Amino acid sequence: MISPLAYVDSSAELGKDVTVHPFAYIGKNVKIGDGCTIMPYASVLEGTVMGKNNSVYQGAIVGATPQDFNYVKGTKTYVYIGDDNAIREYVVIRRGTNTEGGTRIGNGSFLMKGTNVSHDAVIGDHCVIGNNSEITGCSCIEDYAIVASQVVIKPGVRVGQWAMVECVTVADKDIPPYIVAGGTPINYNGINAYIMNKHGFDKELITHIAMAYRQIYKGHTSLENAVRRIREVVRDSQEIRNIVNFINNTKVGIMATED
């Protein structure tokens, strides 16, 4: 399962049924779980800890040195990748800057061609990252979020669960859960109803999520008052609590309202 034309460092730990194609490079102290496939000309570098059944396609680099002036050369830092991820052609995933935390990718996510994931970024479970998008340092893409092609998520910005960021835009503030955001400058384009409906969200719940965001983006009031209105007029649920908690925990502010 390991081509003689590939380079695999003697210290690397490979699980069962791992396939390493010709001209792939596996660096020292790498850990790769069962059933992974490393395609030709892909590189998996020191500091990578990878789970099961991941596919790393041609030209991808996992565990690259951070592009961060705070990184001290030679520091042992890490990228942690879960199970069942597709890392397509020419994706670059960089290690963390510091020894704690590291860059993290969950389970079942799909990183399309040319995606760049910078130091200490976090991508959750079942996310889709489009062609040539930039997930910059210390940003966070929560579970089931979709980031379309040629999007820049700026440092420290969060994209909430089940949100969608449309093509060719820059996110410089947090994108709340369950919405669609896009344009230049980026703005609110409604809730992500199609995807939620496709994945079995209750129609009444989708209506309540839309009602919550009307308080924020159509309510002609402050964000503080909008959150108060949500608590008063929208039926409580875990999803509504997710929205309120996301807003209350923002460090960079949320994406601007249309008003």
N, C-alpha and C positions, 0 to 999 in steps of 0.2 A: 504493500500500500504506500510505500515511500520510494519515490523514484531515485535511482542512483545519481541522477543529474541534478537533484535538489541538494541544498546545503541544510543540514540539521545539526545544530550544535549538540555536543555530547551531553550537556547539562540540561537540555530541554526535556520536559516530561510530556509525552504524548499518550493519550488514552487509547482505548480499543477502537479498531476500525477507522483510524484517522488516515485520510488520503492526502499525500503531499505530491503535487505534480512536478514535472521537470522545471528546473530553474527557479523554484520557490526558495525562499530564505527563511529559516527559523533560527532566531538568535538564542543566546545563552539564557538559561534560567526561565525560559518561557514555559507556561503550562497550557496545554490544549486538551480539552475534554473529548470524550468518546464521540465518534461519528462525524468529526469535523472534516471539511474539505478545504485544502489550501491550493488554489489554482496557480498555473504558471506565472512566474514573475511577481507574485505577491510576496510581501515581507511581513513577518510577525516578529517584532523586536523585543528586546529585554524589557521586562516590566509588564508584559502582557499575561493576564490570567483569563483564560477563555473557557467557557462551559461547553456544553454538548451540542452537537448537530448544527454548528455554525458553518457558513460557506463564505470564504474570503476569495474574491474574484481577482482577475488579472490586474496587476499593477497597483493593487491596494497596499497601503502601509498601515499596520496596526502597531501602536507603541512608539510612534515617532517622538523625538525630543520636543519638549514644549517650546513654542514661540513666545516666550515670556521672559522679559528682562529680569524678573525676580527669581528665575530658575538658576540654581547653583549647579554648574557643570559637575557631573559625576554623582549627583544625588540620586539615590534609588527611589524612583517614583513609579506609579502603576496606572494601568488601565484595566478595568474589570469588565468583562463581557459575559452576559448570561448565556442562555440557551436559544437555539432555533433562530438566530439572526442571519440575514443576508447582507453582506458587506460587498457592494458591487464594485465595478471597475474604477480604479484610481481614487477610491475613498482614502482619506488620511485621517487617522484617529491618533491624537497626541496624548501622551502620558500626562498625569497631574504635575503640578509645579512642586507641591510639598508631599511629604511621605504619608500624611494622613489623607483619607478621602480618595483622591485620585479621580480620573475620568471614568465614568460609569455608563454602561449601556445595559438595559434590562433584557427581557426575553421577547422573542418574536417580532423584532423590529426589522424594517427594510430600509437600508441606507442606499439610495440610488447613486448612479455614477457621479464621481467628482465631489461628493459631499466632504466637507472639512469639519471635523469635530475637534475643537481646541481644548486646551488644558482644563481639567477640573469641570468640564461640562457634564451634565447628566441627561441621558435620554432614557425614558421609562420603558414600559412594556407596550408592545404592539403599536409602535409609532411608525410613521412613514416620513422620510426626509427626502425631498426631491433633488433632482439633478443639480449639481454645482451650488448647493446651498451652504451657507456658513453658519455653523453653530459655534459661536465664539466663547471665550473663556468664562467659566463659572456661570454659564447660562443653564437653564433647565427646561427640558421638554417633557411634560407630564404624560401619563399613560394615554394611549389611543389618540394622541394629537397627530395632526398632519401638517407638515411644513412643505409647501410646494416648491417648485424649481426656482433657483436664483433668488433665494430669500436670504437676508442677513439678519440673524438674531444677535443683537448686540450684547456685550458683556453684562452678566448679572440679570438678564431679562428672563422671565418665566413665560412659558406658553402653557396654559391650563389644559387639563384633561379634556379630550373630545373636541378641542378647538381646531380650527383649520386656518392656516395662514396662506393666502393666495400668492401666486407667482410674482416675482420681480418687485419685492417690497422690502423695506427695512423696518424691523421692530425694535424701537428704542425704549419702549415701556412694556410692562407686563400685559399679556393678552389673556383675558379671563377665560374660564372654562366654557365650553359648549358654544362658542361663537365662531363666526367667519369674519376674518379681518383681511384687509388688502388695500391696494391703491397707494398713491404717492401724493401727500403723506398718507400713512396707513390710517384706516378708519374702520368703523364698525359697519359690517355688511349683513347684519342679521344673525340668527342662530344657525347652528350646524344641523338643521332639522333632517336633511336627507340622510346623512350618515347615522344620526341617532335613530331614526325610524328604521333604517336598514338593519341596525344591530339590536332591535327589539325594545327600544325605549317606549314606554307607554305614551299614547298620544296626549292624554291629559297632562302628564308630566312635561312633555315638550311644550305644551301651551303655558304651563306655569313658568318654565324657564324663560320663554319669550316675554312673559309678563314681567318677570324680574328685570330683564334687560331693558324693557321699556322705561322702567323707573330710572335706570342709569343713563341711557343714551337718548331718551326722548322726554325725560321728565322736567327739563328746564330748571334743574335745581342742583345744589351741591352734591358731591359724592356722598358725604356724610348723611344728608337728608335722604338721598336715594336708597342707601342701605337701610335707613330707618323705615322707609316706605315698604321695602321688600319684606321686612319682618312683619309689617302691619297688614299688608294686602295680599301676599302670596302664601299659599298653603305650604306649611313646613314639609320638607323632605331632606334626605341626605344630599341630593343635588343642589337644593337651594342653600343648604348650609355650606356646601363646597364653594359656591359662588361668594357668599358673605365672608367666609374664612379666607379665601384667596385674596379678596380685596383688602381685608383688614391686615393681612400679613405682607402686603407689598412693601418693598424697600425702594423701588425706583418709580412708583406710581403706576397706574394702569393706563392703557391706551386711551387717548383723548376722546371725549364725547364729540358728537357732531355740533353741539350747541356753541 
